[in-house]
Amino acid sequence: LVSGSTVLPTIQHTPLDNTTNTMDNYVINADITPATVLNTNALQVLWNTNGSSTVFSTNLMTWVTNSMYRGTIPAQPLSTFVYYYIYAPTKAGYSSADPSNAPSVLNSFEVALPFELEILGSPGSYGSVNPNYGITSYASGATVNATAGLYSEPSNLVRYACTGWVGSGSAPAGGNSNSVSFEVYTNSSLTWQWGTQF
């Protein structure tokens, strides 16, 4: 591949989730390839807080390691929506973006209020669960993918099996599986149910 190649860059980026962070820069990581065609001095994160498809602030991305490049967006006040895309030009003047149809479509996240999710177990905190037992804070609108192991490790010749869950707040009221996904919009709880297997 040479500088005149019409090969377009490939951008792999996981969009940022909602955050409670109002103090530190928001870090934008992306794997961008192939390096042989990239104009590495012009890789950019373009962003705004109003969703405009024409007016953006611009921050350069810098090389981190291998094919990873990093840019930042300054911290924003609570309740701010941040819209952004990644722009990757080539030495020959071609370019790619993430999202691929930016700037008409943009990645976005909200600087949101924090809510607490408490993970419990009944009749006890058995087995391996994710998130772990206890209280975890999430930004409003964050997606929780909660799971529990099918069985606990045997203890004193007793093993427990997960029989489902009971939820409150943003968590669904209940189910008989060992996994559940939901978005958090208020303080919530999820109680894994365990039955004696042997």
Backbone torsions as a table, in degrees:
resi	resn	phi	psi	omega
1	LEU	NA	137.4	-179.8
2	VAL	-124.0	173.5	-174.0
3	SER	-62.0	-23.9	-179.8
4	GLY	-87.3	4.9	-176.7
5	SER	-64.2	145.1	176.2
6	THR	-90.5	5.7	177.2
7	VAL	-62.0	130.1	179.8
8	LEU	-91.9	146.2	177.4
9	PRO	-62.7	147.7	171.7
10	THR	-104.8	127.8	-177.9
11	ILE	-114.5	124.4	174.3
12	GLN	-114.9	115.6	-175.3
13	HIS	-146.5	135.0	173.9
14	THR	-96.4	114.8	-177.7
15	PRO	-57.8	148.0	-179.4
16	LEU	-70.0	142.8	174.4
17	ASP	-83.1	167.6	171.2
18	ASN	-53.8	150.4	-175.6
19	THR	-140.0	156.0	173.1
20	THR	-98.7	-1.4	-174.0
21	ASN	-74.0	118.4	175.5
22	THR	-115.8	8.5	-172.4
23	MET	-115.9	-38.7	-172.3
24	ASP	-108.6	152.4	178.0
25	ASN	-56.5	150.3	175.5
26	TYR	-91.9	123.7	-172.1
27	VAL	-92.8	126.6	179.8
28	ILE	-110.5	109.6	177.0
29	ASN	-105.5	143.9	177.1
30	ALA	-151.9	141.6	168.9
31	ASP	-91.4	121.2	-175.9
32	ILE	-126.4	122.8	-177.7
33	THR	-137.5	163.5	-7.3
34	PRO	-83.8	145.6	-176.3
35	ALA	-63.2	-26.7	-174.6
36	THR	-66.7	-22.1	-178.9
37	VAL	-105.0	-11.4	-172.5
38	LEU	-72.0	141.7	165.4
39	ASN	-91.3	88.7	-171.2
40	THR	-69.4	-11.1	177.3
41	ASN	-86.1	-1.9	-175.2
42	ALA	-131.0	15.7	174.5
43	LEU	-70.4	131.9	-169.7
44	GLN	-138.1	150.9	161.9
45	VAL	-107.2	122.4	177.6
46	LEU	-108.9	132.3	-171.9
47	TRP	-147.4	159.1	170.9
48	ASN	-156.1	178.7	-179.3
49	THR	-120.8	17.5	179.2
50	ASN	-127.2	0.3	177.8
51	GLY	79.8	8.5	179.9
52	SER	-61.3	146.0	176.3
53	SER	-99.8	6.8	-175.7
54	THR	-127.7	-25.5	-175.7
55	VAL	-117.3	120.3	-176.3
56	PHE	-138.3	151.1	161.2
57	SER	-87.1	152.5	-173.2
58	THR	-128.2	132.1	173.8
59	ASN	-125.4	132.4	178.4
60	LEU	-71.3	147.6	173.4
61	MET	-98.8	144.8	-179.7
62	THR	-119.9	154.0	-180.0
63	TRP	-69.1	137.8	178.3
64	VAL	-110.1	-60.4	178.4
65	THR	-167.3	148.6	-179.3
66	ASN	49.9	-118.6	-179.6
67	SER	-104.7	14.1	-178.5
68	MET	-89.9	132.6	174.8
69	TYR	-124.2	154.7	-173.5
70	ARG	-137.0	135.6	171.3
71	GLY	-130.0	170.9	179.9
72	THR	-134.5	155.4	171.7
73	ILE	-120.5	132.5	-178.0
74	PRO	-60.5	148.7	177.1
75	ALA	-57.9	147.1	-176.1
76	GLN	-126.7	160.4	179.5
77	PRO	-69.1	161.8	176.6
78	LEU	-55.3	144.7	177.5
79	SER	73.9	13.4	175.8
80	THR	-87.4	135.1	169.4
81	PHE	-94.9	130.4	-179.8
82	VAL	-112.2	129.5	179.9
83	TYR	-117.3	138.8	-176.8
84	TYR	-157.5	161.9	168.5
85	TYR	-148.7	163.4	179.7
86	ILE	-105.8	134.3	-178.9
87	TYR	-119.0	124.6	-177.0
88	ALA	-127.7	101.6	179.5
89	PRO	-90.2	159.4	174.9
90	THR	-102.7	169.1	178.0
91	LYS	-65.8	-23.2	-177.9
92	ALA	-90.5	1.2	176.5
93	GLY	95.5	4.8	173.9
94	TYR	-89.5	171.9	-178.9
95	SER	-158.4	158.8	170.8
96	SER	-127.7	163.5	179.2
97	ALA	-141.6	158.5	170.8
98	ASP	-131.8	117.9	0.2
99	PRO	-60.9	157.3	-173.4
100	SER	-63.7	-26.5	179.9
101	ASN	-104.3	22.6	172.8
102	ALA	-65.6	151.4	6.0
103	PRO	-90.9	7.7	178.5
104	SER	-70.6	-26.4	173.6
105	VAL	-125.1	135.0	-174.6
106	LEU	-127.5	151.1	165.5
107	ASN	-69.5	153.0	179.0
108	SER	-153.5	155.0	172.3
109	PHE	-152.0	162.7	-179.5
110	GLU	-114.1	140.1	168.6
111	VAL	-85.8	103.0	-161.9
112	ALA	-120.6	163.8	175.3
113	LEU	-62.1	146.4	175.8
114	PRO	-86.7	144.0	172.1
115	PHE	-130.1	153.3	-177.0
116	GLU	-101.0	139.4	172.7
117	LEU	-118.3	121.5	177.9
118	GLU	-102.0	126.4	178.1
119	ILE	-102.3	124.5	-177.2
120	LEU	-126.5	171.4	174.6
121	GLY	-136.1	143.9	178.9
122	SER	-135.4	126.2	9.3
123	PRO	-83.5	1.2	178.3
124	GLY	-159.7	172.1	-177.8
125	SER	-85.3	74.8	-176.2
126	TYR	-95.2	163.0	171.8
127	GLY	69.7	178.3	178.4
128	SER	-99.7	124.2	-177.3
129	VAL	-129.2	154.3	177.0
130	ASN	-139.5	121.1	-2.1
131	PRO	-59.5	159.8	-179.3
132	ASN	-66.3	160.3	173.8
133	TYR	-56.3	141.6	-178.4
134	GLY	120.8	-161.1	-175.3
135	ILE	-111.8	130.7	176.8
136	THR	-126.5	138.8	178.0
137	SER	-93.7	139.8	177.7
138	TYR	-131.8	148.8	171.8
139	ALA	-70.7	143.2	177.1
140	SER	-52.4	131.4	-179.4
141	GLY	91.0	-6.4	179.3
142	ALA	-67.7	145.7	177.3
143	THR	-91.7	129.1	176.0
144	VAL	-106.0	125.1	173.6
145	ASN	-109.8	94.4	-173.3
146	ALA	-95.5	136.9	179.6
147	THR	-139.4	154.4	173.1
148	ALA	-132.6	146.8	174.5
149	GLY	-63.1	151.2	179.9
150	LEU	-64.2	-33.3	-176.7
151	TYR	-137.9	153.3	172.1
152	SER	-87.3	163.4	170.9
153	GLU	-69.7	137.2	178.7
154	PRO	-58.9	139.2	176.8
155	SER	-140.4	124.4	-176.4
156	ASN	53.1	42.3	177.1
157	LEU	66.8	18.6	178.9
158	VAL	-120.4	132.3	173.7
159	ARG	-125.7	138.8	-179.3
160	TYR	-106.5	147.1	176.3
161	ALA	-113.8	138.3	176.7
162	CYS	-72.7	125.6	-178.6
163	THR	-109.7	1.4	179.4
164	GLY	140.6	-155.8	-174.9
165	TRP	-156.3	158.3	175.0
166	VAL	-127.9	133.0	-176.6
167	GLY	-122.6	162.4	173.1
168	SER	-142.6	165.3	-178.3
169	GLY	69.5	-125.1	-180.0
170	SER	-78.2	-18.3	179.6
171	ALA	-73.0	139.4	176.0
172	PRO	-56.1	155.2	-170.7
173	ALA	-62.6	-31.4	179.7
174	GLY	174.4	167.5	178.6
175	GLY	-171.3	169.8	-176.8
176	ASN	-115.0	22.6	178.0
177	SER	-106.0	-179.4	177.7
178	ASN	-108.3	22.4	176.3
179	SER	-152.8	150.7	178.2
180	VAL	-159.2	142.9	178.2
181	SER	-124.4	140.9	178.8
182	PHE	-162.9	162.3	175.7
183	GLU	-99.2	142.4	-174.9
184	VAL	-96.8	121.8	177.1
185	TYR	-128.5	2.6	177.6
186	THR	-161.3	166.8	175.9
187	ASN	-59.3	134.9	-169.1
188	SER	-142.0	167.2	173.9
189	SER	-140.8	153.0	176.1
190	LEU	-137.2	119.7	-177.4
191	THR	-114.1	112.7	176.8
192	TRP	-73.1	136.7	-179.6
193	GLN	-100.2	132.3	-176.6
194	TRP	-126.5	136.3	175.5
195	GLY	-121.6	150.2	-179.3
196	THR	-69.8	124.8	177.5
197	GLN	-91.9	-43.4	172.9
198	PHE	-157.8	NA	NA
